């Protein structure tokens, strides 16, 4: 029973929960970035390069393999379906772009956090108080006062 209690304490610590939330959000963010690369960035880039579909770029390492009907392999899907060994460099390009975008976003977030941290650390300290409360009548009096100006009681 002691080990279960220790595990519960470990799992409920703030750092572990924060890490779990970060991993979940990071996975969702990765899907968003993949969609941005595959569905928004690459189509116009491919169109500008003469109608190239980057996801379909590959090198066929089995040039002798053909489609079941005997035709040539012209797409990555066909190559995979035919069991041909391929180097899918188009998908690799997409993955590199995914990584660059995620890395740039993480860099921006960390840079922003570091800037905010530096500003908070270098902020001037709050000014020293100039007034205090009288313990008897709770009136606000100058910090150097020896007696309350409202009730006349001595103050420390």
C-alpha positions in Angstrom: 0.0 0.0 0.0 2.9 2.4 0.7 4.2 2.2 -2.9 0.7 3.1 -4.2 0.6 6.1 -2.0 4.0 7.2 -3.1 3.1 6.8 -6.7 -0.1 8.9 -6.2 1.9 11.7 -4.5 4.4 11.6 -7.4 1.7 11.6 -10.1 -0.2 14.4 -8.5 2.8 16.7 -8.1 2.5 19.9 -10.1 5.5 19.1 -12.4 4.2 15.8 -13.5 0.7 17.2 -14.3 2.3 20.2 -16.1 4.4 17.8 -18.1 1.4 15.6 -19.1 -0.6 18.7 -20.1 2.4 19.9 -22.2 2.8 16.6 -23.9 -0.9 16.4 -24.8 -0.9 20.0 -26.1 2.3 19.4 -28.0 0.9 16.4 -29.7 -2.2 18.4 -30.8 0.0 21.2 -31.9 2.1 18.8 -34.0 -1.0 17.7 -35.8 -1.9 21.3 -36.6 1.5 22.0 -37.9 1.5 18.8 -40.1 -1.9 19.9 -41.5 -0.5 23.4 -42.2 2.5 22.0 -44.0 0.7 19.3 -46.0 -2.6 21.2 -46.7 -1.6 24.9 -46.9 2.1 25.4 -47.5 3.1 22.5 -49.8 0.3 22.7 -52.4 1.2 26.3 -53.5 4.9 25.5 -53.4 4.3 22.4 -55.5 2.1 24.4 -57.9 4.8 27.1 -58.2 7.4 24.3 -59.0 5.3 23.0 -61.9 2.6 21.0 -60.2 4.9 18.8 -58.0 3.2 16.9 -55.2 6.0 16.7 -52.6 4.3 13.9 -50.7 4.5 11.8 -53.8 8.2 12.3 -54.5 10.2 9.1 -54.2 13.1 7.1 -55.6 12.1 3.6 -56.7 14.9 1.2 -55.5 13.1 -1.7 -57.3 12.9 -0.4 -60.9 11.9 -3.9 -62.1 8.7 -4.0 -60.1 5.6 -3.0 -61.9 1.9 -2.6 -61.0 -0.2 -5.8 -60.8 -1.5 -5.0 -64.3 2.0 -4.6 -65.6 2.1 -0.8 -65.8 4.9 1.4 -64.4 4.8 2.6 -60.8 4.2 6.4 -60.9 3.1 7.2 -57.3 4.4 6.5 -53.8 1.1 4.7 -53.0 1.4 2.5 -56.0 5.0 1.7 -55.0 4.0 0.8 -51.5 1.1 -1.3 -52.7 3.4 -3.2 -55.1 5.9 -3.8 -52.2 8.7 -1.9 -54.0 11.5 -0.5 -51.8 11.5 3.3 -52.1 13.1 6.4 -50.6 10.2 8.7 -49.9 12.2 12.0 -49.9 9.1 14.1 -50.5 7.6 13.0 -47.2 11.0 13.6 -45.6 10.9 17.2 -46.9 7.4 17.6 -45.4 8.6 16.2 -42.1 11.6 18.6 -42.1 9.2 21.6 -42.7 7.0 20.3 -39.8 10.1 20.2 -37.5 11.2 23.7 -38.6 7.8 25.2 -37.9 7.5 23.5 -34.5 11.0 24.5 -33.5 10.4 28.1 -34.5 7.2 28.2 -32.5 8.9 26.7 -29.4 11.8 29.1 -29.9 9.3 32.1 -30.0 7.5 30.9 -26.8 10.7 30.3 -24.9 12.1 33.6 -26.0 8.9 35.4 -24.9 9.0 33.6 -21.6 12.6 34.5 -21.0 12.0 38.2 -21.9 9.0 38.3 -19.6 11.1 36.7 -16.8 13.9 39.2 -17.3 11.5 42.1 -17.1 9.9 40.8 -13.9 13.3 40.3 -12.4 14.6 43.7 -13.3 11.4 45.6 -12.3 12.2 48.2 -9.6 11.1 47.2 -6.1 7.9 48.8 -4.9 8.4 52.1 -3.0 8.7 51.9 0.8 5.4 52.7 2.5 4.8 56.2 3.7 1.8 55.6 5.9 0.7 53.0 8.5 -2.5 52.2 10.4 -3.2 53.2 14.0 -3.7 50.0 15.9 -6.5 51.6 18.0 -8.7 53.6 15.5 -7.4 52.1 12.2 -6.8 55.5 10.8 -4.0 56.1 8.2 -1.2 58.1 9.7 2.4 59.0 8.5 4.9 56.3 9.0 7.1 58.5 11.3 4.2 59.5 13.6 4.6 58.7 17.3 0.9 59.5 18.1 -2.2 59.0 16.1 -3.5 62.4 14.9 -7.1 61.1 15.1 -7.3 59.4 18.5 -4.1 60.6 20.2 -2.9 57.2 21.2 0.8 56.4 21.0 1.8 54.2 18.1 5.0 52.2 17.5 
